[in-house]
Structure formats: structure tokens, C-alpha cells
Amino acid sequence: MLYAEAHGCVSLKAAAEDYMHKHFLEVCKEDEYLQLPKEDLIELLQSEDLHIDNEFQVFHAAMLWILADTNLRRKDVFEILAPVRFPIISQTNLEQYIEDCADLSLKIALRKLVQDFRRDRYSPREMQMTNIRPYLAQPRKRARKSIYVLGGYTRNPGGRWSDGMSLTTVDCFN
């Protein structure tokens, strides 16, 4: 390790990881991504620093890796998908993906995973008491987040509240 630090290998590794986090969606399309060792893939998928629009993209990237060599990687599906935050993925997207999955054993495994994380199965309090890790229900630190402001109320400066108007607008802030 000291040799690596003295020769800049550690900073090179950090720069490579930073690039993979910032360009995750592009990296997933490369052949080198599909050849990553399982342990490196899991470490990447666990990262809070992935720049993504939504968690389904992480799920899809994990499935791309599995499907690149289904016969060999099928046995690791639960371990590979463990870092995916299923509670915050659209149920419709997941169900459609599973429906379109051609591999029957993967389809069964995915149904089991989705069933374990279904939102309507647990109340927030029950979710805390189960073995579902709380961070799985939160977006990643670097994921794109938006706040929507719906409606509101306005009145002229100095005017009476009874003369105000309700707003019928929606604003999105990222």
C-alpha cells in the first residue's frame, strides 16, 4: 500500500472511481463494465455517489451485468441486487421489467425480491420493525432530486386576505 501511495496509484484509483460515479449511466454501457468482478460491481452499486436520475437505473445496470452471463451469474442475483433500493423504484417499472424478462429463474427471483419490498405490504412503522435497512428507502446522496410546489395562495400587497386568489400552478425545482 505504501508503494502504491508513493507512486500515485491510490489517487489514480480514486479518480477512476470518481469518474465511474459521475458517469455511471455511460459506464454501464461499456464492455468493461460487464466484465467487472462481482465484488467490484457490488461496491459500485452500493455507492451513495452514483449520479443517477432514479433508482431503476441502478437496478437496470445490475441486471445488464447479470444478463451478460446469465448461466454463471444467475446464482448471485440476490447478492448483486442487494444494494438496489427497491422501495423507491416505481412498481410499474419493476413489474414491466419482470414481465419482459425471458429467463424464468430470474423472473421468479425478481418477483421474490419485489414482493419483499412492496410498499403496500408495510406501513412505515412496520418497515422499521422488519429487517429492511432504512437507507434502502432513501434516494442516494448524488441522485437527481426534485421538489414540486403545487398551488398556493396570493394577494395584492396591503390587500385583504379575503381578496386573495388560489394559484393553480406547479413548479419543479432541482
QUIKA-V629587 format. One line per field, one symbol per residue. ss: DSSP state (a for helix, b for strand, c for the rest). psi: psi as a letter, one per 30 degrees, with the letter a starting at -180 (. if undefined). Layout:
BEGIN
ss->???
psi->???
END
This chain:
BEGIN
ss->caaaaaccaaaaaaaaaaaaaacaaaacccaaaacccaaaaaaaaacccccccccaaaaaaaaaaaaccaaaaaaaaaaaaccccaaaccaaaaaaaaaacccaaaaaaaaaaaaaacaaaccaaaaaaccccaaaacccccccccbbbbbbbbccccccaaacbbbbbbbbbc
psi->eeeeefggeeeeeeeeeeeeefheeeeffleeefgkleeeeeeeffkfgkjlelfeeeeeeeeeeeffieeefefgeeeefefkiefgkkeeeeeeeeefkfjeeeeeeeeeeeefgkefekleeeeefagkkeffgkllegkkkkkkjkbakllkkflkefglkkkhlkkkk.
END
